[in-house]
């Protein structure tokens, strides 16, 4: 079965909204006003791919078994696939050479933690962006731009000691009452003080006040972050994978 370009993305967005927890990231991306995507899907809207213009970034969704990949429409130099189901990655491996894979657990945070010392912490400021962005290893060349946009548009939480930012947590996106925690870090010399848990609780509580649930994507080899999610009673709700393929 072949797919074709969608002239009206609204039916697909409605389909994605049926499972907000899994699809909120894709909804956020393809509805951002400053980023343009070509979106392809089959007639029954069982499978879709959003291909960012002038970029190697693609997002696959749905059941691709029996669906013909739009090979000619995909980026020519390489294909970066974000936040898709593992079975889609396996299908792509049959057609392209894998050049990197980052499987993650998908967690859902509790609906708030109640009042506590974590509620006293402030948010990151624009002046702190250049510093904190350097510690986000997966951000690539555009990490400072990404972090600055999120800090200025969305919520965050941080701990400062003697004027120095020592631990923080921000958001990658927020849409339809779902937010995604990201670029969290604690400076090495301030670890084992419980700061990661405190800033996470602070941010989750702020979101909860606005009836927003927090999610988190944690790489499967990141034992420290998985342990943190367990200690904070996050629920493991599935898997999502990032990958890069050569053409």
PAKOLSE-830846 format. One record per residue (C-alpha): residue in three letters; chain; x, z, y. Coordinates in pm, 1 decimal, m for minus. Layout:
// PAKOLSE-830846
NODE   residu   chaine         c1         c3         c2
NODE      Ala        A          X          Z          Y
...
This chain:
// PAKOLSE-830846
NODE   residu   chaine         c1         c3         c2
NODE      Unk        A        0.0        0.0        0.0
NODE      Unk        A      128.9      m91.6      346.0
NODE      Unk        A      106.6      100.6      669.7
NODE      Unk        A       48.7      m36.7     1017.3
NODE      Unk        A      105.4       82.5     1371.2
NODE      Unk        A     m160.8      310.6     1517.1
NODE      Unk        A     m299.9      205.9     1852.5
NODE      Unk        A     m494.8      532.3     1878.7
NODE      Unk        A     m317.1      845.4     1747.9
NODE      Unk        A     m617.1     1074.8     1791.0
NODE      Unk        A     m756.7     1036.1     1434.2
NODE      Unk        A     m413.1     1119.6     1293.6
NODE      Unk        A     m376.1     1418.0     1526.9
NODE      Unk        A     m713.4     1545.3     1405.8
NODE      Unk        A     m594.1     1504.9     1046.6
NODE      Unk        A     m271.3     1690.6     1120.9
NODE      Unk        A     m467.1     1969.6     1288.1
NODE      Unk        A     m640.8     2045.0      959.1
NODE      Unk        A     m316.5     2220.0      856.3
NODE      Unk        A     m172.9     2354.8     1180.0
NODE      Unk        A       86.5     2579.2     1019.2
NODE      Unk        A      261.8     2289.5      845.8
NODE      Unk        A      201.5     2021.5     1107.4
NODE      Unk        A      226.2     2199.1     1444.2
NODE      Unk        A      581.2     2074.4     1502.0
NODE      Unk        A      483.2     1712.2     1450.4
NODE      Unk        A      176.9     1751.5     1671.8
NODE      Unk        A      393.3     1901.6     1945.1
NODE      Unk        A      651.0     1624.4     1928.1
NODE      Unk        A      418.8     1325.3     1931.7
NODE      Unk        A      209.5     1469.5     2216.2
NODE      Unk        A      501.8     1555.8     2444.9
NODE      Unk        A      455.7     1341.1     2756.7
NODE      Unk        A      826.9     1269.5     2805.6
NODE      Unk        A      895.1     1143.5     2450.3
NODE      Unk        A      755.1      817.9     2312.0
NODE      Unk        A      686.8      751.8     1944.9
NODE      Unk        A      562.6      452.7     1750.9
NODE      Unk        A      329.8      587.8     1485.0
NODE      Unk        A      252.6      408.8     1159.6
NODE      Unk        A       m6.3      508.7      898.0
NODE      Unk        A     m215.2      369.0      615.5
NODE      Unk        A     m583.1      297.2      669.4
NODE      Unk        A     m698.1      616.6      496.6
NODE      Unk        A     m453.2      832.7      696.8
NODE      Unk        A     m291.5      974.7      385.8
NODE      Unk        A       65.0      898.3      500.6
NODE      Unk        A      222.9      851.3      842.1
NODE      Unk        A      559.6      824.7     1013.9
NODE      Unk        A      636.5      878.4     1381.5
NODE      Unk        A      948.4      693.0     1500.2
NODE      Unk        A     1091.8      801.5     1831.8
NODE      Unk        A     1176.0      511.3     2060.1
NODE      Unk        A     1546.9      460.4     2137.2
NODE      Unk        A     1641.0      732.3     1888.4
NODE      Unk        A     1723.8      785.8     1520.3
NODE      Unk        A     1456.4     1057.1     1494.5
NODE      Unk        A     1163.4     1013.2     1252.3
NODE      Unk        A      892.2     1245.5     1124.0
NODE      Unk        A      720.8     1167.2      794.0
NODE      Unk        A      392.3     1323.1      688.5
NODE      Unk        A      152.7     1301.2      397.0
NODE      Unk        A      165.4     1153.5       48.8
NODE      Unk        A      410.5      862.6       37.2
NODE      Unk        A      375.2      788.6     m332.5
NODE      Unk        A      263.5      427.5     m358.5
NODE      Unk        A      311.2      365.5       15.9
NODE      Unk        A      556.0       95.8      126.3
NODE      Unk        A      821.6      229.0      363.5
NODE      Unk        A      835.9       40.5      697.7
NODE      Unk        A     1205.0      m36.8      649.1
NODE      Unk        A     1224.2     m292.2      930.0
NODE      Unk        A     1071.6      m47.1     1177.0
NODE      Unk        A     1301.0      246.6     1098.4
NODE      Unk        A     1613.2      310.3     1311.0
NODE      Unk        A     1887.3       60.6     1232.3
NODE      Unk        A     2200.9      276.1     1244.5
NODE      Unk        A     2075.8      587.9     1067.4
NODE      Unk        A     1760.9      787.5     1008.1
NODE      Unk        A     1728.6     1151.7     1111.0
NODE      Unk        A     1422.4     1303.7      944.8
NODE      Unk        A     1293.9     1636.8     1072.1
NODE      Unk        A     1062.4     1901.2      929.3
NODE      Unk        A      908.5     1706.7      643.2
NODE      Unk        A      799.2     1801.4      292.4
NODE      Unk        A     1075.3     1796.9       26.2
NODE      Unk        A      899.2     1530.5     m182.6
NODE      Unk        A      925.1     1285.8      107.7
NODE      Unk        A     1300.2     1341.3      116.1
NODE      Unk        A     1318.5     1260.7     m255.0
NODE      Unk        A     1134.8      931.6     m195.5
NODE      Unk        A     1368.0      843.0       92.7
NODE      Unk        A     1668.8      910.1     m131.1
NODE      Unk        A     1553.0      625.2     m352.8
NODE      Unk        A     1588.7      381.3      m63.1
NODE      Unk        A     1866.5      513.4      162.8
NODE      Unk        A     2200.5      689.7      129.3
NODE      Unk        A     2176.5     1060.5      204.9
NODE      Unk        A     2435.8     1177.5      458.2
NODE      Unk        A     2317.9     1535.6      512.1
NODE      Unk        A     2034.3     1761.5      403.5
NODE      Unk        A     1912.6     2094.0      544.6
NODE      Unk        A     1629.7     2245.5      337.8
NODE      Unk        A     1450.7     2540.3      495.7
NODE      Unk        A     1197.7     2803.7      407.1
NODE      Unk        A      894.0     2809.4      632.6
NODE      Unk        A      790.7     3160.4      737.2
NODE      Unk        A      487.1     3304.3      916.4
NODE      Unk        A      535.6     3620.6     1119.5
NODE      Unk        A      285.6     3907.2     1117.7
NODE      Unk        A       23.7     3913.7     1390.5
NODE      Unk        A      219.9     4157.7     1605.7
NODE      Unk        A      401.2     4484.1     1540.7
NODE      Unk        A      220.9     4723.9     1768.8
NODE      Unk        A      385.2     4897.9     2065.4
NODE      Unk        A      749.7     5000.4     2040.4
NODE      Unk        A     1088.9     5003.3     2208.7
NODE      Unk        A     1106.9     4625.4     2159.3
NODE      Unk        A      842.6     4576.1     2427.3
NODE      Unk        A     1084.6     4675.5     2703.9
NODE      Unk        A     1310.3     4371.8     2666.3
NODE      Unk        A     1305.8     4087.3     2917.5
NODE      Unk        A     1323.8     3710.2     2879.9
NODE      Unk        A     1616.9     3472.5     2900.9
NODE      Unk        A     1684.0     3317.0     3240.4
NODE      Unk        A     1799.0     2970.5     3338.9
NODE      Unk        A     2136.8     3117.4     3436.4
NODE      Unk        A     2192.1     3232.5     3076.0
NODE      Unk        A     2113.1     2899.0     2911.9
NODE      Unk        A     2464.1     2751.3     2912.1
NODE      Unk        A     2597.8     3064.6     2745.2
NODE      Unk        A     2334.1     3108.4     2473.0
NODE      Unk        A     2313.9     2734.9     2389.7
NODE      Unk        A     2677.1     2737.5     2274.5
NODE      Unk        A     2581.5     2963.2     1983.4
NODE      Unk        A     2309.6     2729.7     1847.2
NODE      Unk        A     2508.5     2547.5     1581.4
NODE      Unk        A     2236.6     2298.7     1483.9
NODE      Unk        A     2150.8     2182.8     1832.8
NODE      Unk        A     2394.7     1894.0     1854.6
NODE      Unk        A     2494.7     1730.8     2180.2
NODE      Unk        A     2155.9     1791.0     2339.3
NODE      Unk        A     2135.5     2162.1     2264.0
NODE      Unk        A     2179.3     2286.0     2620.4
NODE      Unk        A     1913.0     2049.2     2750.7
NODE      Unk        A     1676.3     2157.7     2471.4
NODE      Unk        A     1736.5     2529.7     2524.1
NODE      Unk        A     1703.0     2499.1     2901.9
NODE      Unk        A     1371.3     2318.6     2870.6
NODE      Unk        A     1236.7     2578.8     2627.1
NODE      Unk        A     1359.5     2879.0     2824.4
NODE      Unk        A     1200.5     2743.9     3142.4
NODE      Unk        A      873.3     2640.8     2978.6
NODE      Unk        A      821.3     2889.2     2696.8
NODE      Unk        A      870.2     3257.1     2622.5
NODE      Unk        A     1183.9     3428.5     2495.1
NODE      Unk        A     1327.7     3776.3     2447.2
NODE      Unk        A     1677.0     3914.8     2489.8
NODE      Unk        A     1881.6     4233.5     2499.5
NODE      Unk        A     2139.6     4289.4     2771.9
NODE      Unk        A     2412.9     4550.5     2783.6
NODE      Unk        A     2604.6     4609.5     3105.6
NODE      Unk        A     2472.1     4281.6     3240.2
NODE      Unk        A     2581.5     4084.9     2931.7
NODE      Unk        A     2329.9     3900.8     2712.4
NODE      Unk        A     2408.8     4021.9     2358.9
NODE      Unk        A     2105.9     3920.0     2146.1
NODE      Unk        A     1820.2     3676.1     2196.7
NODE      Unk        A     1540.6     3470.9     2044.1
NODE      Unk        A     1348.7     3178.3     2191.4
NODE      Unk        A     1088.7     2919.4     2097.6
NODE      Unk        A     1128.3     2556.9     1990.7
NODE      Unk        A      763.4     2479.5     2055.1
NODE      Unk        A      421.3     2625.6     2118.6
NODE      Unk        A       96.8     2437.2     2056.8
NODE      Unk        A     m254.7     2505.5     1931.0
NODE      Unk        A     m193.1     2880.4     1894.3
NODE      Unk        A      120.1     2824.4     1682.1
NODE      Unk        A      475.1     2886.0     1807.4
NODE      Unk        A      810.3     2832.9     1638.0
NODE      Unk        A     1095.7     3082.2     1678.1
NODE      Unk        A     1441.5     2936.4     1728.3
NODE      Unk        A     1802.7     2945.2     1853.5
NODE      Unk        A     1820.9     3320.8     1785.3
NODE      Unk        A     2161.4     3487.8     1785.9
NODE      Unk        A     2338.1     3821.7     1813.6
NODE      Unk        A     2698.1     3838.6     1933.2
NODE      Unk        A     2935.5     3939.7     1654.7
NODE      Unk        A     3042.3     4264.3     1817.3
NODE      Unk        A     2679.4     4376.7     1851.2
NODE      Unk        A     2562.5     4314.6     1496.9
NODE      Unk        A     2435.1     4584.2     1259.9
NODE      Unk        A     2250.9     4750.5     1548.2
NODE      Unk        A     1909.4     4607.5     1458.8
NODE      Unk        A     1904.9     4383.3     1765.6
NODE      Unk        A     1787.8     4069.6     1580.5
NODE      Unk        A     1480.6     4252.0     1459.6
NODE      Unk        A     1411.1     4400.7     1802.8
NODE      Unk        A     1415.0     4071.4     1992.9
NODE      Unk        A     1204.7     3908.2     1720.5
NODE      Unk        A      946.0     4185.3     1739.3
NODE      Unk        A      943.9     4160.1     2119.2
NODE      Unk        A      873.2     3788.0     2112.7
NODE      Unk        A      617.2     3806.1     1830.7
NODE      Unk        A      431.4     4078.9     2020.8
NODE      Unk        A      418.1     3871.6     2339.1
NODE      Unk        A      278.4     3579.6     2147.1
NODE      Unk        A       27.1     3801.2     1968.5
NODE      Unk        A     m118.1     3915.1     2301.3
NODE      Unk        A     m209.1     3551.5     2362.3
NODE      Unk        A     m340.3     3515.5     2005.0
NODE      Unk        A      m48.0     3291.7     1905.9
NODE      Unk        A      110.2     3317.6     1560.8
NODE      Unk        A      485.6     3277.0     1524.4
NODE      Unk        A      654.2     3068.8     1256.5
NODE      Unk        A     1020.0     3028.7     1168.9
NODE      Unk        A     1230.7     2774.6      979.2
NODE      Unk        A     1523.8     2936.0      798.9
NODE      Unk        A     1787.8     2738.3      613.4
NODE      Unk        A     1793.6     2829.6      246.0
NODE      Unk        A     2162.0     2923.7      255.4
NODE      Unk        A     2114.8     3160.7      550.5
NODE      Unk        A     2088.2     3485.5      356.5
NODE      Unk        A     2106.5     3704.1      665.3
NODE      Unk        A     1807.9     3537.2      831.8
NODE      Unk        A     1607.7     3541.1      508.5
NODE      Unk        A     1677.7     3913.0      474.2
NODE      Unk        A     1567.4     3964.7      835.7
NODE      Unk        A     1241.1     3780.3      771.7
NODE      Unk        A     1181.3     3997.9      466.8
NODE      Unk        A     1247.8     4319.3      657.4
NODE      Unk        A     1005.6     4209.3      930.9
NODE      Unk        A      730.0     4126.8      678.9
NODE      Unk        A      734.1     3753.1      742.7
NODE      Unk        A      538.5     3556.4      481.7
NODE      Unk        A      706.8     3263.3      307.6
NODE      Unk        A      448.3     2984.2      334.8
NODE      Unk        A      641.6     2682.5      210.5
NODE      Unk        A      936.4     2449.5      254.3
NODE      Unk        A     1041.1     2193.5      514.6
NODE      Unk        A     1352.8     1978.4      511.7
NODE      Unk        A     1572.6     1805.5      766.7
NODE      Unk        A     1794.6     1519.7      650.0
NODE      Unk        A     2008.7     1230.2      772.8
NODE      Unk        A     2023.9      896.2      594.8
NODE      Unk        A     2265.6      607.6      639.8
NODE      Unk        A     2131.0      252.5      667.7
